[in-house]
Amino acid sequence: MLANLVKLLRPYRGRVLNRPEAVLRSTRDRVAAACAPLPHVVAPRTIRIGSAAGVPADFPFPAILRLAGTHTGRVIGLVGDADRLAPQLVRGKQHFLTEYNDFRSGDGLYRKYRFIFLGGEIVLRHLLVSDSWNVHAADRARFMASRPGLVAEERDAIDYGIQALPQPVRAGLAAIRDAVGLDLFGLDCALSGAGEIILFEANATMNFFPLSDDPKFAHLGKALRRAQAAFDTLLFAP
């Protein structure tokens, strides 16, 4: 479909948000490769494979294995070494294999940030905290809701916005925006103690909704309002 859109839009001289050529370049492996050289960014190595034979001998393990084309945190599993890879591959399917980066904070918990890029604006969508490396939105109710300190941590992060982040992180976000080359996209990542962005994924299919209906997380509405204003600016820019 995207290839057909490229042909359809080739003669079009009007403005297009997220041109299909740019979307085609936003696969996990291509984004990781584009972001690997960026300052203040750690982009774990990611490759696309159809079989265990397609894995280079120097690929680092442990690694996260997932089917290509899947989102919302669905993974096949964390593979400890190359010998354990083949039994987990799905016959006839393409997979992504991503070097695992242990992004635990000093308190032993895992923090996942989601930033939404809307033209020149960057909005912090959420800061999820979990006791599991595969952080999901469901962890907000399962793990965060009963821990007021974690709720306050996300609330403060959204209240203060990206301007409160260290300068290296803000510089890394700007560099990722330029490298990905989309007008509208999302980034899932962690932040290291050294002020580096640990890339998980960045693409145009990132989900902004749903927001939580738990009053404890009413602060998410501020992120929504910021994103709506930034999207209006992007959409109606001259």
ABEGO torsion letter per residue (X at the ends): XAAAAAAAAAABABBBBGBAAAAAAABAAAAAAAAAABBGBBBBBBBBBABAAABBAABBOBBBBBBBGBBGGBBAEBBABAAAAAAABBBGBBBBBBBBBBABBAAGBBBBBBBBBBEABBBBABBBBBABABBBAAAAAAAAAABAAAAAAAAAAAAAEAAABBAAAAAAAAAAAAAAGBABBBBBBBBBAAGBBBBABBBAABBAOBBBABAAAAAAAAAAAAAAAAAAAAAABX
